[in-house]
């Protein structure tokens, strides 16, 4: 189910920012990057369907320090860095177990949130993922989607080509005209904790620290839809961030694509291990994927 929202349907107050007196919880960890064989071969495709994810792309861990942004949230914006932390509560109070309610009520909340932040003319919500499973969920064999957990591999959900594929798939009768007219469009994920995040938080990379040369297009097939995302070559210059103990009344907006090449166009992201919380229960979160259109 998809839902297009073209006008303001409700308003919710918001406040952004924090206290600079917070003691930072920076984390020394390892992030998994695509293991480029160096022979020019394409990354192994990912297949999602019939209740199962098959992901056999080789990755290799590399050490990084992930910086806690708590108290400095206002320094990071969608156009300057490719991500944004924002305070916005939700009316959903059932831990996001009702898929129908997610698609009818929560999609509207996310659309309004994005309009309030970006001023975009239209939001088209195209899917969502709820994650409650263990870190090793990819290796659970059949029906592993029922135990969908964090993705511990650096990636961007759409490459530049993949973003146009998604636009054409979601809005087939409009895509040619939107592209011909130079309409600005983005793909933004609205990522929210279902419970306060301790185990396997999400890190996002400053877009300015990631040159396009580090990104490699990789095929992903989901229930018959053939798209393309980015896998990532390791670069020690990448700068990674997260917010410690992100709560259910906060969201992380992750820009996956922007047709405006003058601003931050995409933010790498990945779950990572915080050694202080390895024995906690599996992380619970929901992400809603949205096309954001301006002047459309």
N, C-alpha and C positions, 0 to 999 in steps of 0.2 A: 504494500500500500504506500502510495506517495500522497503528499498533500501540498498544494500550492497556496500560499497566503499572500494576498495582494494588498491588504489594508490593515491598519491597526485595529486589533480585535479586543485587546485589554491592555491596561497599563499596570506596571508594578514598580514600586520605588526601588532604588538601588543605592548602594554606597560602595566606594572602592578605596583601597588603600589600607595601611596598617600602621603599626607603631615601630619606629626605628630603634626602640630600645630592646627589641627581641634579640635573644641570643641565637645566632645562626646555627643551623644544623646541617652544615655542609657534609657531604658523604663521599668518601673515597670508595670507589666501586669499579666494576668492569662493565663495559657496554659492548654488545655483540655487533660487529660489522661484517658485511658481506665479504666472504673469502674469495677474492678475485684470483682466478687461476692464472691470469696474465696471458692467456692464449687467445683472447678475443671472443671467447665463447659467451653466449648470453646466459644470464642467471636462470636457474631452474624455475619453471612456472609453478605457481601455487594453484591448487584446485580446491574449490569449496562447493559442496553439494551433497545431497542425499545424506545429510546429517553428519558429514565428515569433512575435515580440513586435511589436505595433504600438502605439507610444506617441507621439502627436502633440500632447500637452499643451504649450502654450507656457509657457516658464519664462524668468526673467530673473536674471542674476547680481547678487549684492550682497556688498560687502566685510564680512568678519568676521575676528576673530582666534580661532583654535581653540586652547584651552588644553590643554597636556600635563598629564595627571594623574599621571604616573609619580612614585612616592614618596608620593603622597597617595591611593592607590586606596581605602583604607578609609573615606574621607570620603563616598563615593558608593555609595548602596544602591538597591535596587529600589523600596523604599517612600519613600525621601527624595527621590530624583532621577529614578527611572525606569530606571536602568541600574546595572550592577555589573561590575567586572573581577574575575576569579577565576583562580587557578592550579589547573589540573587537566589532567593529561596524558591521552592517549588510547592505546588499544591498536592503533588503526588505523595501519599502517605502510606502506601502499601509495599514499600521497598521495591517498586517497579517489577512486580510479579505478574501484573495484568497487561498482556501485550496489546489488547484492544485499547485500554486506557492510555497506554504510552502513545499509540498512534493517533488517538483523537485529542487527548488533553495535553500530553507533554509535548508533542510536536508543535502545538500552538504556542506553548510557553517558550520553547526554544526559538521559534520564528519571531516572536515579539521581542525577545532578548536581543537577537541579532539586529533587528530593526532599530531598537533603542540605541545600540552601541554604534552601528555603522551608518545609519541613515539610509540604508538601501531601500529601493522601491519594492522589492519582492523577494520572498524567501520560498524556496522549493525544497522541502525536506524529502530526502530520498531513501534513507534507511537508518537503522540504529542497531547497536550491539550492546547487550547486557553481558557483563563478565562477573562470574562468581567462582570460577574453577581454579584449580591449582596451576602453578607456574609451568608444570610439565604437560599441560593438557594436549598439546600437539601430538604427544606420543601415547595417547590413551586408546589408539586404534579406532574401531568402529564407534560411531555416535559421539565422537569427541566434542562436537558442537554443543551437546547437552551439558558439557562441563567447560564451556568456553572460559578461558582465563586470560591473564595478561600476555601481551606480545613483547618478548624480551629481545627484540631484534630492531636495530635502527632502521627507520624507513620513513617514507612519506606515502600517504594513501593513493595519491595520483601523481603521475609525472605530468609535464606540460601537455604532452600528447594525450595522456590518459584523462586529463581534465576535460579536453574537448570531446573525447569519446563519451564521457559521462554526460556532458551537456547535450550531445546529440541523442543519447539514449533516453534521457529524461524529458527533453523538450524537442522532439523530432520535428515538429511543425514550425518551430521558431528559431532553431539553432542557426540556420543559414543566415537569416536576417540579423540576428543578434551579432554574429561574427562579422558580417559585412558592414554593419553600422558601427563596429568598434565598441559595442556595449561592454562596459566593465563587468566582469563577473568573477566570483571567487567560490572556492569550496572551503567551508569552515566546519570543523567538528566542535560540537558542544559537549565537553567531557565533564561529568559530574560524579563525585563519590556518592555511593548509596549508603555507606557507612564511612566514618572518618578513616582516611587512608594511612595505614602504617606499613603493612607488607607490600612490596612491589609497587612503589609509587611510579608516576610517569615523569620522565625527564623530557624537556624540550630544548632544542638547540637554537641559539641566536642565528637567524638567517644570514646575518652579515659575516658570520664566521665560516660559512659553508659555500664554497664556490660551486658553480654548476658542474665543473669537471669532476667533483666527487660523487656525482649522482649518476646512476645507471638505470635505464628503463628496464622493467621486468614484468613479464606477463602474469596476470592473475585472472582466473576464470571462476566466476561465482554464479551458480545456478543458471548457466548458459550465457551470462554476460561476460564478454571478454574485454578486460580493461588492462591498464598498465600503471604500475606504481613505480616509485624510486627505491632501489636498494642503494647502499652507501659504501663507498671506499673509505677506509680508515684515514683519518687526518688528525694528528694530535692538536691542531689548532682549533678544532671545533669547541665551542663554549656551551656547556650544558647547565640547565637550571631546573629547579622544581620548587614547589612550596610544601614545606614540612607540615604534616598532619592536616592536609586539605579536608575540609568538612563538607557535609551534604548541602549546606546553604551557600557554597562557593562553586564556581565553575571555572574550568580552564578552556579557553577558546584556542584551538589549534588551526592555523591557516595552512591548508594543504595546497592551495593554488590561488594565484591572483593574476588576472590578465594584464594588470597594470605593472609594467616592468620597472617603474621608477620607485617602487616601494619593496619592502620585504615580501617575497613571493611564496615562500614555503618554509615550514619549520619541521626539521627532523624530530621524531619522537620515538621513545622506547620506554617500556617498563624496565626497572633496574632493581637490584637487590640492595637493600639497606641492612647492613650486618646487625643493627640494633633490633630488627623486627623479623628475623628469619623464622622464628617459631610462632608468629602470630597466625590467625586464621586467614584464609585466602581473601584477597582483596575483592571488594564488590564495587562495581562502577557501571555507568551507562554512558555511551557516546552516541550522539545524534549527528548524522552527516547532512549538510545543507548546501545547496546552491544559493548563492547570494548575488542578486542582480540589481544593477544600478540603472536608473533611467529607463527601465523596461516596463 
